[in-house]
């Protein structure tokens, strides 16, 4: 008999967590699992990628907090064996309504960022409130899925969760799909040295630090160009920063692209400049495109992915000089990406999720 799994995510906008859920839904064994996807609001660039045999339920709400009663009703109607939720506020909402769920489903929450770092973006009051909610509610989950061991350690150290209740599962990437799309076109001028960065234009991604680092790089390499694929609230301030440094003619902020892979593949190096991460999908994608990679040694993920400079170059967080040195060194060195991306292939990672879905509830309680 198939296990019934309900996946819950606010929407399918172009973020890393949404991409992971989409990849799982596209590759999970439909002979073993009956799948329902619940969206707080049915919108986003990944909607078209959801398989037709996955039932989608649209709660038609603008915010998670407005969807509590609808969510309870939908879950009780479907009576799932397992619920998987992702993104911190969505996870907290699910755990809050747990007493009202009739079928006693196993609840798995996937943490999408390093909580101790992401809380720093909040006001003092909001930070205290969310820390309390994490401490109180996360231990009530049957299992917490962290994206890497460094994130698992963060949850244990800061949020009162037993180590046995957390399982680290790396993010999956569709290596074969990426290989099929990565050489469809060359977006660059071949006479220039092309550096690529990808991500939402937020404080966490550290693009302000990258612009400062790029100023140093461009002085050594006048033909260097920086392209950033992403959208977000800091777009105007980043463009202003580039203009103030008189390098705005060398920087392109290109917005979101459904096929970013040629930008990695044809680049001279890829840069992750983040202050913090959950587990950077863009770094995995760059490796799958056999790009040279430079990444800050931020929490969490890059150190485990690159393995202390074995597959790329690590730089210090919030340090433009260190990041610039890493970029220049990467441009000079041979490519070290090798077949690192295969470790994170969707076939390997989805199997780990399937194993977790099949665990019985009593096994989870005594992990």
N, C-alpha and C positions, 0 to 999 in steps of 0.2 A: 504493500500500500504506500502511495506517495506521501511524503511529508509536505504539509502546506506551510509555505513561508511567505510572510508579509514583509516587504521592504518598505521603509518609510523614509522619505527625504522631502525637504521643503519644496524643491523644484528641481528642474534639470538644466539649470543655467550652467555656464561654462567653467565651473570650478573643478578642482581636483577630486573632491569627494564625490561629486556628481558623475565624473568620468569613471571613477572606480566602480560605483554602483552600476553604471551602464555596462561596463565591461563584464561584471559578474553576471548580470541578467542575460547578456548575449551568449555566455559560454557555460552557464550552469547546466547540469544534466537534467533535461526536462522529463526523462523517464523516471527519475528518482524524486523530483520535486514539482509541486504545483505552486506556481508563483503568482503573487499579486503585488503590484507596485502602487503604493498610496502616496499621492503628492498633495501637499498643502495647497499648492496652486500649479495647475498643469501648464507649465511654460518652460522654455529653455531650448538651447541649441541641440541638446542631446535627445530630445523627444523623438526625432526621426530615426534614431538609431535603436530604439527599443523594439525587440522582436514582436511580431504581430500576435504570437501566442501568449504574450504576457498581458494579463488583465491590468488596466490602469484605472485607478479610482481617483477622481479629482475632487478634493474637498472645497475648492473654490473659495479659499480664504486668503487674505492678504498677509496675515501673520500667523505664526504657530499658535500664539496665545488665544487667537480667536477661533481656533479649530478644535479645542479640547473635546467638546461634546460630540462633534461630528466624528472625530477620531475614535472615541469610545464606541460609538454606534457601528462604524465600519468594521472595527476589529471584532466586536461581538457578533456581527452578522457573518463574518468570514470564518471565525473560530480557528485561527491558525495554530499550528504546533509550535512555530517559532516566529519571532519578530526580530528583524534586524533594522536598527535605526542608525543614522549617522548625522554628524554635526552636533556640537555640544548642546545648544538650546533645544534641538529636536529630541535629543537623548533625555534631557532633564524633563521635558514635557511628557514623554512616554513613561518614564519612571514615576512621575507624579500621578498619572492616571491608572497605574497598574492595579490598585485595589478594586477598580471598577471593571476589570476585564474578566469575563465569565469563564473562559475556557482554560484558564491557568497556563497561558503560553510561556514558553521559555523566552526570556528577553535578553537579547544580545545588543550591546551598544558599541558602535565603532567610533572611537575618538578620532576626529579629523585634524586636530592640531595638538601642539604641546600645551596643555592647559595653563601651566604656570607662566608661560610666556604670552599666550594670547590674552590672558586676563590683564596684562599690563596696558592694553589698549583702552581699557575701561576706566571710568571715573572711580574715585576711591570708594564711594558708596556701592556702585554697581559691582566692583571687584569683590568687595566683602560679601555681598549677597550671593554672587555666583560661586565664590569659594565655599560658602556655607552649603549651597545646594549640591555642589560636587561632593563635598564630604558626607552629606546626609544621604543623597540619592544614589550615587554611583555604586556604593557597596550593595545596594538592593538589586542590581542587575545580576542575572545568572552568570553572565560572562561579559567582560570588557575586552574589546579587541583594540590593541594598540598597533600602530603601524611599524614599529621597530622596537628594539630593546631599550633604546634611550628614552623613548616615550613611555614605555612600561615603567622604567625606573622613576620617571617624573611623577607618574600617577601614584606609585607606591609611596614615594618620599613626601609628596605634598597633599595627597587627597584621601588618606585613610583607607586605601584599598589593599587588600591582601594580595601578595604576589601571585598566589595560586589561582586567584580569580581573574587574572589578566593573561591573555594570550597574544603574543606578538605575531602578526601576519603582515608581511610586506605587501605593498600595493601591487596590483597586477598591471602589466602592460601587454598589449597585443602586438608582439614583436613582428609577426608575419604581416599583419595589416600595415604596420609602420613601414616595413621594408617595401611593400608594394606601392606606397604613396610618397616615399621620401625623395625620389629622383624624377618626379613628374615635371618639374620646372626648376630653373635656377633663378631665384629672386634678386640676385646680386650683380653688381658691376664687377666683372672679373679682374679689373685693374685696381681694385681696392682690397683692403684687408678688412674682412667682415666679421664683426663680433655680434652675437645674438643673445638676447635675454628674453625670457617668456614668463608672464605671470600677471596677476592683478596688480594694478597700480595703487598699492597700499603701503603703509608704514612697514609692515612685516617683511615685504619683499626687498627693502633696502635699495631701491633704484636711485635714490638720492646719493647714496654712497657709491653706486656704480658710475653715476655721472661724474663724480669727483675723481674716481679712479680712471675713468676714460679720458678725462682732461690730461692726466699724467701720461697715459698711453699714447694719446694723439700727438704729444710733443715729441715722443720718440719715433712714432710712426705716423707721419703726416697723412698717409692714405687710409688710415684706419677709419672705419665707420661703425657706428653702434645702432642696431635695430632692436626695438623692444616690441614684442607682441603682447598686447594686453590692454584692458580697459579698467578704469577705476577713478576714484575721487581725487587722486593726486596728479592727474594728467596735467592740469594747468600749471601747478607748482613745479613739476618736473621740467616742463618746457621752459618756464621762466628761469629755472636754475641753469639750464643749458644755455639760454640766451645770455644770462649774466656772465657766464664763463666764456662767452664768445665761441661756443662749439655747437650752437644749435643747427648750423648747416651740416654737421657731421652726425647728427642723431635723428633717427626716425622713430616715432611712436606710432605703430601701425594698427593698433586695435586688435580685436580677437580674430583669429583665423581658424576655421575648422580643420584645415590641413597645415599645421605648422612645420611638418616634418622636413620639407625641402629647405626651410630656413636653418634647421639644425645641420642637415646633411651637407649643404654647400657652404656652410660657415667655416671660418678659419678657427674659431673657438666659440664655445657656449659658456655663458657665465651665470651662475646662481649667486646673487648678492644678498640673500635673505638675512634678516636679524633672527628670525625663527621660522620653523616649518612644522608641518605634521610629518610628512614624508614626501619629499618633492618629486611629484610625477614628471615634471619637466626635465629633471636631471636624468631620470630613467629613460625618458623619450630621447634625450640627446645621446645617451649611450647606445640606444637601439638604432640610432641613425649613424653610429660610429663616429660621432663628433668628438673632438678634444673637449674636455670639460674642466672648468674651474668653479669651485664652490666654497662659500664660507663654511667654516666648521661650526655651524649653528645647531642648536637643538631644533628638531631632531631629524636624523636621517643621513645627511651628507657623509659623516664620518664612517657610517656602516656601509654606505653604497660605494664610496671611493676607497675604503679600507686604507686609510692613512697614506694617501698619495699613490697607491698601487694602480688605480685606474683613472687617475686625473690629478688635479692639484687642489689642495685645501688652502684657504686664506683665512685670516682673522676676521671676526665679525666687527662691523662698524669701523673698519680701518681701510681707508681708500688707498693708502700706500701699499699695504699688504695685498690688497685685491689687484692693484695695478701691477705689482711685481708678479703675481700669479698669472695674470693675463699675458704679460710679456714672456714669461717663462713657458707658458703653454704654447704660444705662437712659435717659439724657438724649438721646442722638443718634438719628438716623434709622438704619434698618437698612441695612447695607452689604454684605450677603451676595451680592446680585445672583444671577447664574447660575454662581457659582464652582464649585459642586459638579459641574457637567457635565464639567469637566476630568478628574475622577476617576471618570467613569461606567464601569460595568463593561464596556460595549462597547469603550471605548477601551483600557482596561487589559488585558483578556483578550487582545486582539489582540497586544499587546506580549509577553505570555507565550507565545502561540502562535508568534510569530516566533522567540523564543528556543528553543523546543522543536524547531523545524524546522532550526535551524543544525546543520551537520555538525560532528563532533568536531574535525577539523583546523582549521576556522574558529575554534572556541572557543579552541584552544590558542594561536593567533596574534593574538588580539584586542588 
